[in-house]
Structures are given as C-alpha cells and as structure tokens.
Amino acid sequence: MGFAIEEDRPRRIGGYEIGQDLSVFSIEEIDERISLLREEIARLERNRDQKTAQRAAADSIFASR
C-alpha cells in the first residue's frame, strides 16, 4: 500500500505555473515538466475512472429500486 500513499502526496513541479513564460526553462527542464505533467494527467484519469465506476455502481443500486 506504500504506492497509494506516495501517489497521493502532492509534489511541486519546480515552481511551474500554468501559463508561465517558458523561455526561462532549458530543454531538459521542459522535458522534466512534461513528464511530471503526464504522470499527473494519468493519476487524474485513474481517479476519474474510479469515481465513474463508483457512481455507476451506486446508480445501478438506486435505479433498481
């Protein structure tokens, strides 16, 4: 279960802000941020999928009544 705890812990992306001037970053820094953001998108999608499944299960229980 250590993975779930690690996954839920917030991480900073080196002070990056959405819409920030990208000219201040090196290619390596941009690649690092892209990688971190892709990981975050995947985490968000997994969470959304879990919540969608939970909602569907709840809807099926209450719809059958």
BAPA-372098 format. One record per atom (N, C-alpha, C, O): residue in three letters; residue number from 1; atom name; y, x, z. Coordinates in nm, 4 decimals. Each point is the difference from the previous one (the first is absolute). Example, Ala and Ser with C-alpha at 12.3 -4.5 7.8 and 13.67 -1.06 7.14 Angstrom:
2
<res:Ala, n:1, atom:N, north:-0.5690, east:1.3190, up:0.7800>;
<res:Ala, n:1, atom:CA, north:0.1190, east:-0.0890, up:0.0000>;
<res:Ala, n:1, atom:C, north:0.1200, east:0.0900, up:0.0000>;
<res:Ala, n:1, atom:O, north:-0.0019, east:0.1036, up:0.0665>;
<res:Ser, n:2, atom:N, north:0.1069, east:-0.1386, up:-0.1385>;
<res:Ser, n:2, atom:CA, north:0.1190, east:0.0820, up:0.0060>;
<res:Ser, n:2, atom:C, north:0.1090, east:-0.0770, up:0.0730>;
<res:Ser, n:2, atom:O, north:0.1108, east:0.0509, up:0.0169>;
! end
This chain:
65
<res:Met, n:1, atom:N, north:-0.1209, east:0.0812, up:0.0000>;
<res:Met, n:1, atom:CA, north:0.1209, east:-0.0812, up:0.0000>;
<res:Met, n:1, atom:C, north:0.1264, east:0.0849, up:0.0000>;
<res:Met, n:1, atom:O, north:0.1096, east:-0.0556, up:-0.0074>;
<res:Gly, n:2, atom:N, north:-0.1202, east:0.1860, up:0.0153>;
<res:Gly, n:2, atom:CA, north:0.1175, east:0.0858, up:-0.0021>;
<res:Gly, n:2, atom:C, north:0.0814, east:-0.0145, up:-0.1271>;
<res:Gly, n:2, atom:O, north:0.1218, east:0.0180, up:0.0004>;
<res:Phe, n:3, atom:N, north:-0.1902, east:-0.0509, up:-0.1095>;
<res:Phe, n:3, atom:CA, north:0.0705, east:-0.0150, up:-0.1275>;
<res:Phe, n:3, atom:C, north:0.1004, east:-0.1139, up:0.0042>;
<res:Phe, n:3, atom:O, north:0.1118, east:0.0152, up:-0.0493>;
<res:Ala, n:4, atom:N, north:-0.1488, east:-0.1287, up:0.1069>;
<res:Ala, n:4, atom:CA, north:0.0899, east:-0.1157, up:0.0058>;
<res:Ala, n:4, atom:C, north:0.1239, east:0.0316, up:0.0828>;
<res:Ala, n:4, atom:O, north:0.1112, east:-0.0387, up:-0.0360>;
<res:Ile, n:5, atom:N, north:-0.1306, east:0.1079, up:0.1453>;
<res:Ile, n:5, atom:CA, north:0.1144, east:0.0359, up:0.0840>;
<res:Ile, n:5, atom:C, north:0.0924, east:0.0938, up:-0.0769>;
<res:Ile, n:5, atom:O, north:0.1219, east:-0.0172, up:0.0008>;
<res:Glu, n:6, atom:N, north:-0.1804, east:0.1157, up:-0.0665>;
<res:Glu, n:6, atom:CA, north:0.0776, east:0.0956, up:-0.0779>;
<res:Glu, n:6, atom:C, north:0.0739, east:-0.0706, up:-0.1137>;
<res:Glu, n:6, atom:O, north:0.1151, east:0.0326, up:-0.0290>;
<res:Glu, n:7, atom:N, north:-0.1803, east:-0.1283, up:-0.0346>;
<res:Glu, n:7, atom:CA, north:0.0586, east:-0.0713, up:-0.1132>;
<res:Glu, n:7, atom:C, north:0.1201, east:-0.0836, up:0.0410>;
<res:Glu, n:7, atom:O, north:0.0951, east:-0.0140, up:-0.0768>;
<res:Asp, n:8, atom:N, north:-0.0987, east:-0.0415, up:0.1970>;
<res:Asp, n:8, atom:CA, north:0.1061, east:-0.0893, up:0.0453>;
<res:Asp, n:8, atom:C, north:0.1196, east:0.0731, up:0.0590>;
<res:Asp, n:8, atom:O, north:0.1050, east:-0.0603, up:0.0223>;
<res:Arg, n:9, atom:N, north:-0.1202, east:0.1886, up:0.0028>;
<res:Arg, n:9, atom:CA, north:0.1095, east:0.0753, up:0.0611>;
<res:Arg, n:9, atom:C, north:0.1063, east:0.0289, up:-0.1060>;
<res:Arg, n:9, atom:O, north:-0.0313, east:0.0555, up:-0.1053>;
<res:Pro, n:10, atom:N, north:0.1558, east:-0.0924, up:0.1321>;
<res:Pro, n:10, atom:CA, north:0.1068, east:0.0252, up:-0.0983>;
<res:Pro, n:10, atom:C, north:0.0180, east:0.1490, up:-0.0264>;
<res:Pro, n:10, atom:O, north:-0.0132, east:0.0832, up:0.0897>;
<res:Arg, n:11, atom:N, north:0.0440, east:-0.0519, up:-0.2167>;
<res:Arg, n:11, atom:CA, north:0.0282, east:0.1383, up:-0.0375>;
<res:Arg, n:11, atom:C, north:0.1333, east:0.0031, up:-0.0724>;
<res:Arg, n:11, atom:O, north:0.0341, east:-0.0912, up:-0.0753>;
<res:Arg, n:12, atom:N, north:0.0395, east:0.1965, up:0.0996>;
<res:Arg, n:12, atom:CA, north:0.1267, east:0.0189, up:-0.0698>;
<res:Arg, n:12, atom:C, north:-0.0279, east:0.0707, up:-0.1312>;
<res:Arg, n:12, atom:O, north:-0.0922, east:0.0809, up:-0.0106>;
<res:Ile, n:13, atom:N, north:0.1714, east:-0.1122, up:-0.0868>;
<res:Ile, n:13, atom:CA, north:-0.0141, east:0.0640, up:-0.1306>;
<res:Ile, n:13, atom:C, north:0.1184, east:0.0935, up:-0.0187>;
<res:Ile, n:13, atom:O, north:0.0766, east:-0.0140, up:-0.0954>;
<res:Gly, n:14, atom:N, north:-0.0617, east:0.1082, up:0.1856>;
<res:Gly, n:14, atom:CA, north:0.1026, east:0.1019, up:-0.0116>;
<res:Gly, n:14, atom:C, north:0.1408, east:-0.0531, up:-0.0154>;
<res:Gly, n:14, atom:O, north:0.0806, east:0.0593, up:-0.0717>;
<res:Gly, n:15, atom:N, north:-0.0494, east:-0.1687, up:0.1368>;
<res:Gly, n:15, atom:CA, north:0.1342, east:-0.0546, up:-0.0064>;
<res:Gly, n:15, atom:C, north:0.0316, east:-0.0723, up:-0.1290>;
<res:Gly, n:15, atom:O, north:0.1164, east:-0.0295, up:-0.0271>;
<res:Tyr, n:16, atom:N, north:-0.2165, east:0.0005, up:-0.0526>;
<res:Tyr, n:16, atom:CA, north:0.0220, east:-0.0691, up:-0.1277>;
<res:Tyr, n:16, atom:C, north:0.0435, east:-0.1438, up:0.0221>;
<res:Tyr, n:16, atom:O, north:-0.0533, east:-0.0698, up:0.0862>;
<res:Glu, n:17, atom:N, north:0.1501, east:0.0267, up:-0.1646>;
<res:Glu, n:17, atom:CA, north:0.0466, east:-0.1377, up:0.0039>;
<res:Glu, n:17, atom:C, north:-0.0077, east:-0.0579, up:-0.1405>;
<res:Glu, n:17, atom:O, north:0.0268, east:0.0698, up:-0.0978>;
<res:Ile, n:18, atom:N, north:-0.0631, east:-0.1961, up:0.0876>;
<res:Ile, n:18, atom:CA, north:-0.0051, east:-0.0677, up:-0.1292>;
<res:Ile, n:18, atom:C, north:0.1383, east:0.0081, up:-0.0641>;
<res:Ile, n:18, atom:O, north:0.1006, east:-0.0296, up:0.0644>;
<res:Gly, n:19, atom:N, north:-0.0961, east:0.0697, up:-0.1913>;
<res:Gly, n:19, atom:CA, north:0.1258, east:0.0105, up:-0.0726>;
<res:Gly, n:19, atom:C, north:0.0739, east:0.1309, up:0.0201>;
<res:Gly, n:19, atom:O, north:0.1089, east:0.0193, up:-0.0542>;
<res:Gln, n:20, atom:N, north:-0.1674, east:0.0705, up:0.1319>;
<res:Gln, n:20, atom:CA, north:0.0632, east:0.1279, up:0.0295>;
<res:Gln, n:20, atom:C, north:0.0159, east:0.0831, up:-0.1278>;
<res:Gln, n:20, atom:O, north:-0.0791, east:-0.0128, up:-0.0934>;
<res:Asp, n:21, atom:N, north:0.1809, east:0.0970, up:0.0904>;
<res:Asp, n:21, atom:CA, north:0.0225, east:0.0909, up:-0.1115>;
<res:Asp, n:21, atom:C, north:-0.1179, east:0.0960, up:-0.0100>;
<res:Asp, n:21, atom:O, north:-0.0247, east:0.0783, up:0.0917>;
<res:Leu, n:22, atom:N, north:-0.0473, east:-0.0843, up:-0.2018>;
<res:Leu, n:22, atom:CA, north:-0.1200, east:0.0818, up:-0.0155>;
<res:Leu, n:22, atom:C, north:0.0294, east:0.1419, up:-0.0453>;
<res:Leu, n:22, atom:O, north:-0.0899, east:0.0840, up:-0.0001>;
<res:Ser, n:23, atom:N, north:0.2128, east:-0.0554, up:-0.0380>;
<res:Ser, n:23, atom:CA, north:0.0330, east:0.1334, up:-0.0483>;
<res:Ser, n:23, atom:C, north:-0.0100, east:0.1064, up:0.1099>;
<res:Ser, n:23, atom:O, north:-0.0027, east:0.1196, up:-0.0290>;
<res:Val, n:24, atom:N, north:-0.0028, east:-0.1632, up:0.1538>;
<res:Val, n:24, atom:CA, north:-0.0073, east:0.0946, up:0.1110>;
<res:Val, n:24, atom:C, north:-0.1426, east:0.0478, up:0.0268>;
<res:Val, n:24, atom:O, north:-0.0199, east:0.0922, up:0.0791>;
<res:Phe, n:25, atom:N, north:-0.0802, east:-0.1540, up:-0.1442>;
<res:Phe, n:25, atom:CA, north:-0.1396, east:0.0336, up:0.0242>;
<res:Phe, n:25, atom:C, north:-0.0549, east:0.0930, up:-0.1071>;
<res:Phe, n:25, atom:O, north:0.0360, east:-0.0097, up:-0.1173>;
<res:Ser, n:26, atom:N, north:-0.1242, east:0.1005, up:0.1598>;
<res:Ser, n:26, atom:CA, north:-0.0727, east:0.0839, up:-0.0948>;
<res:Ser, n:26, atom:C, north:-0.1124, east:-0.0830, up:-0.0613>;
<res:Ser, n:26, atom:O, north:-0.0303, east:-0.1094, up:0.0476>;
<res:Ile, n:27, atom:N, north:-0.0305, east:0.1613, up:-0.1520>;
<res:Ile, n:27, atom:CA, north:-0.1130, east:-0.0693, up:-0.0632>;
<res:Ile, n:27, atom:C, north:-0.1126, east:-0.0191, up:0.1013>;
<res:Ile, n:27, atom:O, north:-0.0618, east:-0.1063, up:0.0049>;
<res:Glu, n:28, atom:N, north:0.0355, east:0.2075, up:0.0746>;
<res:Glu, n:28, atom:CA, north:-0.1064, east:-0.0083, up:0.1005>;
<res:Glu, n:28, atom:C, north:0.0311, east:-0.1077, up:0.1038>;
<res:Glu, n:28, atom:O, north:-0.0888, east:-0.0746, up:0.0412>;
<res:Glu, n:29, atom:N, north:0.2141, east:0.0669, up:0.0004>;
<res:Glu, n:29, atom:CA, north:0.0395, east:-0.1023, up:0.0977>;
<res:Glu, n:29, atom:C, north:-0.0135, east:-0.1401, up:-0.0598>;
<res:Glu, n:29, atom:O, north:-0.0427, east:-0.0935, up:0.0677>;
<res:Ile, n:30, atom:N, north:0.0790, east:0.0803, up:-0.1936>;
<res:Ile, n:30, atom:CA, north:-0.0147, east:-0.1306, up:-0.0670>;
<res:Ile, n:30, atom:C, north:-0.1475, east:-0.0371, up:-0.0088>;
<res:Ile, n:30, atom:O, north:-0.0372, east:-0.1141, up:0.0275>;
<res:Asp, n:31, atom:N, north:-0.0471, east:0.2102, up:-0.0659>;
<res:Asp, n:31, atom:CA, north:-0.1445, east:-0.0262, up:-0.0082>;
<res:Asp, n:31, atom:C, north:-0.0562, east:-0.0406, up:0.1357>;
<res:Asp, n:31, atom:O, north:-0.0833, east:-0.0903, up:0.0086>;
<res:Glu, n:32, atom:N, north:0.1286, east:0.1568, up:0.0974>;
<res:Glu, n:32, atom:CA, north:-0.0469, east:-0.0332, up:0.1347>;
<res:Glu, n:32, atom:C, north:0.0401, east:-0.1432, up:0.0375>;
<res:Glu, n:32, atom:O, north:-0.0802, east:-0.0753, up:0.0552>;
<res:Arg, n:33, atom:N, north:0.2025, east:0.0397, up:-0.0851>;
<res:Arg, n:33, atom:CA, north:0.0477, east:-0.1347, up:0.0326>;
<res:Arg, n:33, atom:C, north:-0.0734, east:-0.1056, up:-0.0817>;
<res:Arg, n:33, atom:O, north:-0.0329, east:-0.1069, up:0.0514>;
<res:Ile, n:34, atom:N, north:0.0074, east:0.1367, up:-0.1779>;
<res:Ile, n:34, atom:CA, north:-0.0763, east:-0.0937, up:-0.0835>;
<res:Ile, n:34, atom:C, north:-0.1380, east:-0.0220, up:0.0595>;
<res:Ile, n:34, atom:O, north:-0.0467, east:-0.1136, up:0.0086>;
<res:Ser, n:35, atom:N, north:-0.0184, east:0.2207, up:0.0321>;
<res:Ser, n:35, atom:CA, north:-0.1333, east:-0.0105, up:0.0600>;
<res:Ser, n:35, atom:C, north:0.0030, east:-0.0837, up:0.1276>;
<res:Ser, n:35, atom:O, north:-0.0837, east:-0.0881, up:0.0193>;
<res:Leu, n:36, atom:N, north:0.1802, east:0.1161, up:0.0671>;
<res:Leu, n:36, atom:CA, north:0.0114, east:-0.0757, up:0.1252>;
<res:Leu, n:36, atom:C, north:0.0308, east:-0.1473, up:-0.0263>;
<res:Leu, n:36, atom:O, north:-0.0542, east:-0.0880, up:0.0669>;
<res:Leu, n:37, atom:N, north:0.1401, east:0.0617, up:-0.1630>;
<res:Leu, n:37, atom:CA, north:0.0334, east:-0.1388, up:-0.0314>;
<res:Leu, n:37, atom:C, north:-0.1190, east:-0.0735, up:-0.0613>;
<res:Leu, n:37, atom:O, north:-0.0199, east:-0.1184, up:0.0273>;
<res:Arg, n:38, atom:N, north:-0.0595, east:0.1871, up:-0.1098>;
<res:Arg, n:38, atom:CA, north:-0.1214, east:-0.0626, up:-0.0555>;
<res:Arg, n:38, atom:C, north:-0.0981, east:-0.0345, up:0.1112>;
<res:Arg, n:38, atom:O, north:-0.0613, east:-0.1067, up:-0.0016>;
<res:Glu, n:39, atom:N, north:0.0466, east:0.1972, up:0.0984>;
<res:Glu, n:39, atom:CA, north:-0.0864, east:-0.0279, up:0.1153>;
<res:Glu, n:39, atom:C, north:0.0509, east:-0.1214, up:0.0766>;
<res:Glu, n:39, atom:O, north:-0.0788, east:-0.0842, up:0.0429>;
<res:Glu, n:40, atom:N, north:0.2084, east:0.0752, up:-0.0260>;
<res:Glu, n:40, atom:CA, north:0.0592, east:-0.1127, up:0.0731>;
<res:Glu, n:40, atom:C, north:-0.0195, east:-0.1300, up:-0.0771>;
<res:Glu, n:40, atom:O, north:-0.0285, east:-0.1036, up:0.0600>;
<res:Ile, n:41, atom:N, north:0.0434, east:0.1076, up:-0.1915>;
<res:Ile, n:41, atom:CA, north:-0.0231, east:-0.1193, up:-0.0821>;
<res:Ile, n:41, atom:C, north:-0.1447, east:-0.0449, up:0.0144>;
<res:Ile, n:41, atom:O, north:-0.0260, east:-0.1194, up:0.0150>;
<res:Ala, n:42, atom:N, north:-0.0683, east:0.2122, up:-0.0193>;
<res:Ala, n:42, atom:CA, north:-0.1418, east:-0.0339, up:0.0159>;
<res:Ala, n:42, atom:C, north:-0.0253, east:-0.0625, up:0.1374>;
<res:Ala, n:42, atom:O, north:-0.0763, east:-0.0959, up:0.0119>;
<res:Arg, n:43, atom:N, north:0.1402, east:0.1500, up:0.0910>;
<res:Arg, n:43, atom:CA, north:-0.0153, east:-0.0555, up:0.1354>;
<res:Arg, n:43, atom:C, north:0.0551, east:-0.1423, up:0.0063>;
<res:Arg, n:43, atom:O, north:-0.0611, east:-0.0883, up:0.0603>;
<res:Leu, n:44, atom:N, north:0.1761, east:0.0667, up:-0.1224>;
<res:Leu, n:44, atom:CA, north:0.0587, east:-0.1336, up:-0.0037>;
<res:Leu, n:44, atom:C, north:-0.0894, east:-0.0982, up:-0.0754>;
<res:Leu, n:44, atom:O, north:-0.0172, east:-0.1143, up:0.0422>;
<res:Glu, n:45, atom:N, north:-0.0390, east:0.1593, up:-0.1530>;
<res:Glu, n:45, atom:CA, north:-0.0882, east:-0.0876, up:-0.0781>;
<res:Glu, n:45, atom:C, north:-0.1265, east:-0.0348, up:0.0776>;
<res:Glu, n:45, atom:O, north:-0.0460, east:-0.1140, up:-0.0052>;
<res:Arg, n:46, atom:N, north:-0.0113, east:0.2112, up:0.0775>;
<res:Arg, n:46, atom:CA, north:-0.1180, east:-0.0296, up:0.0827>;
<res:Arg, n:46, atom:C, north:0.0339, east:-0.1031, up:0.1062>;
<res:Arg, n:46, atom:O, north:-0.0771, east:-0.0931, up:0.0236>;
<res:Asn, n:47, atom:N, north:0.1911, east:0.1091, up:0.0399>;
<res:Asn, n:47, atom:CA, north:0.0408, east:-0.0942, up:0.1039>;
<res:Asn, n:47, atom:C, north:0.0226, east:-0.1388, up:-0.0583>;
<res:Asn, n:47, atom:O, north:-0.0408, east:-0.1001, up:0.0587>;
<res:Arg, n:48, atom:N, north:0.1065, east:0.0945, up:-0.1752>;
<res:Arg, n:48, atom:CA, north:0.0221, east:-0.1286, up:-0.0663>;
<res:Arg, n:48, atom:C, north:-0.1331, east:-0.0659, up:-0.0337>;
<res:Arg, n:48, atom:O, north:-0.0162, east:-0.1204, up:0.0201>;
<res:Asp, n:49, atom:N, north:-0.0799, east:0.1982, up:-0.0715>;
<res:Asp, n:49, atom:CA, north:-0.1308, east:-0.0548, up:-0.0357>;
<res:Asp, n:49, atom:C, north:-0.0726, east:-0.0546, up:0.1231>;
<res:Asp, n:49, atom:O, north:-0.0631, east:-0.1056, up:-0.0066>;
<res:Gln, n:50, atom:N, north:0.0719, east:0.1770, up:0.1179>;
<res:Gln, n:50, atom:CA, north:-0.0614, east:-0.0474, up:0.1242>;
<res:Gln, n:50, atom:C, north:0.0633, east:-0.1315, up:0.0441>;
<res:Gln, n:50, atom:O, north:-0.0704, east:-0.0940, up:0.0371>;
<res:Lys, n:51, atom:N, north:0.2019, east:0.0876, up:-0.0412>;
<res:Lys, n:51, atom:CA, north:0.0693, east:-0.1222, up:0.0417>;
<res:Lys, n:51, atom:C, north:-0.0293, east:-0.1158, up:-0.0946>;
<res:Lys, n:51, atom:O, north:-0.0116, east:-0.1144, up:0.0439>;
<res:Thr, n:52, atom:N, north:-0.0004, east:0.1429, up:-0.1723>;
<res:Thr, n:52, atom:CA, north:-0.0342, east:-0.1045, up:-0.0969>;
<res:Thr, n:52, atom:C, north:-0.1385, east:-0.0555, up:0.0292>;
<res:Thr, n:52, atom:O, north:-0.0211, east:-0.1212, up:-0.0046>;
<res:Ala, n:53, atom:N, north:-0.0733, east:0.2096, up:0.0347>;
<res:Ala, n:53, atom:CA, north:-0.1360, east:-0.0437, up:0.0327>;
<res:Ala, n:53, atom:C, north:-0.0013, east:-0.0815, up:0.1293>;
<res:Ala, n:53, atom:O, north:-0.0701, east:-0.1008, up:0.0092>;
<res:Gln, n:54, atom:N, north:0.1467, east:0.1438, up:0.0899>;
<res:Gln, n:54, atom:CA, north:0.0071, east:-0.0749, up:0.1254>;
<res:Gln, n:54, atom:C, north:0.0597, east:-0.1381, up:-0.0224>;
<res:Gln, n:54, atom:O, north:-0.0485, east:-0.0986, up:0.0555>;
<res:Arg, n:55, atom:N, north:0.1530, east:0.0912, up:-0.1362>;
<res:Arg, n:55, atom:CA, north:0.0626, east:-0.1284, up:-0.0291>;
<res:Arg, n:55, atom:C, north:-0.0969, east:-0.0921, up:-0.0739>;
<res:Arg, n:55, atom:O, north:-0.0093, east:-0.1187, up:0.0312>;
<res:Ala, n:56, atom:N, north:-0.0618, east:0.1730, up:-0.1281>;
<res:Ala, n:56, atom:CA, north:-0.0970, east:-0.0791, up:-0.0762>;
<res:Ala, n:56, atom:C, north:-0.1088, east:-0.0538, up:0.0915>;
<res:Ala, n:56, atom:O, north:-0.0419, east:-0.1149, up:-0.0136>;
<res:Ala, n:57, atom:N, north:-0.0041, east:0.1980, up:0.1072>;
<res:Ala, n:57, atom:CA, north:-0.1029, east:-0.0437, up:0.0949>;
<res:Ala, n:57, atom:C, north:0.0544, east:-0.1117, up:0.0886>;
<res:Ala, n:57, atom:O, north:-0.0683, east:-0.0998, up:0.0229>;
<res:Ala, n:58, atom:N, north:0.1885, east:0.1157, up:0.0260>;
<res:Ala, n:58, atom:CA, north:0.0613, east:-0.1034, up:0.0849>;
<res:Ala, n:58, atom:C, north:0.0230, east:-0.1284, up:-0.0802>;
<res:Ala, n:58, atom:O, north:-0.0271, east:-0.1099, up:0.0485>;
<res:Asp, n:59, atom:N, north:0.0771, east:0.1244, up:-0.1710>;
<res:Asp, n:59, atom:CA, north:0.0227, east:-0.1177, up:-0.0839>;
<res:Asp, n:59, atom:C, north:-0.1295, east:-0.0743, up:-0.0269>;
<res:Asp, n:59, atom:O, north:-0.0009, east:-0.1231, up:-0.0027>;
<res:Ser, n:60, atom:N, north:-0.1087, east:0.1953, up:-0.0173>;
<res:Ser, n:60, atom:CA, north:-0.1264, east:-0.0662, up:-0.0290>;
<res:Ser, n:60, atom:C, north:-0.0512, east:-0.0759, up:0.1227>;
<res:Ser, n:60, atom:O, north:-0.0630, east:-0.1050, up:-0.0133>;
<res:Ile, n:61, atom:N, north:0.0899, east:0.1578, up:0.1313>;
<res:Ile, n:61, atom:CA, north:-0.0417, east:-0.0681, up:0.1229>;
<res:Ile, n:61, atom:C, north:0.0803, east:-0.1282, up:0.0178>;
<res:Ile, n:61, atom:O, north:-0.0568, east:-0.1055, up:0.0282>;
<res:Phe, n:62, atom:N, north:0.1888, east:0.1138, up:-0.0446>;
<res:Phe, n:62, atom:CA, north:0.0845, east:-0.1161, up:0.0245>;
<res:Phe, n:62, atom:C, north:-0.0032, east:-0.0995, up:-0.1162>;
<res:Phe, n:62, atom:O, north:0.0249, east:-0.1187, up:0.0210>;
<res:Ala, n:63, atom:N, north:-0.0542, east:0.1632, up:-0.1399>;
<res:Ala, n:63, atom:CA, north:-0.0067, east:-0.0889, up:-0.1162>;
<res:Ala, n:63, atom:C, north:-0.1243, east:-0.0868, up:0.0047>;
<res:Ala, n:63, atom:O, north:-0.0010, east:-0.1096, up:-0.0561>;
<res:Ser, n:64, atom:N, north:-0.1043, east:0.1571, up:0.1224>;
<res:Ser, n:64, atom:CA, north:-0.1246, east:-0.0768, up:0.0040>;
<res:Ser, n:64, atom:C, north:0.0020, east:-0.1101, up:0.1040>;
<res:Ser, n:64, atom:O, north:-0.0959, east:-0.0766, up:0.0095>;
<res:Arg, n:65, atom:N, north:0.1998, east:0.0666, up:0.0671>;
<res:Arg, n:65, atom:CA, north:0.0079, east:-0.1036, up:0.1050>;
<res:Arg, n:65, atom:C, north:0.0594, east:-0.1261, up:-0.0512>;
<res:Arg, n:65, atom:O, north:0.0137, east:-0.0967, up:0.0750>;
! end
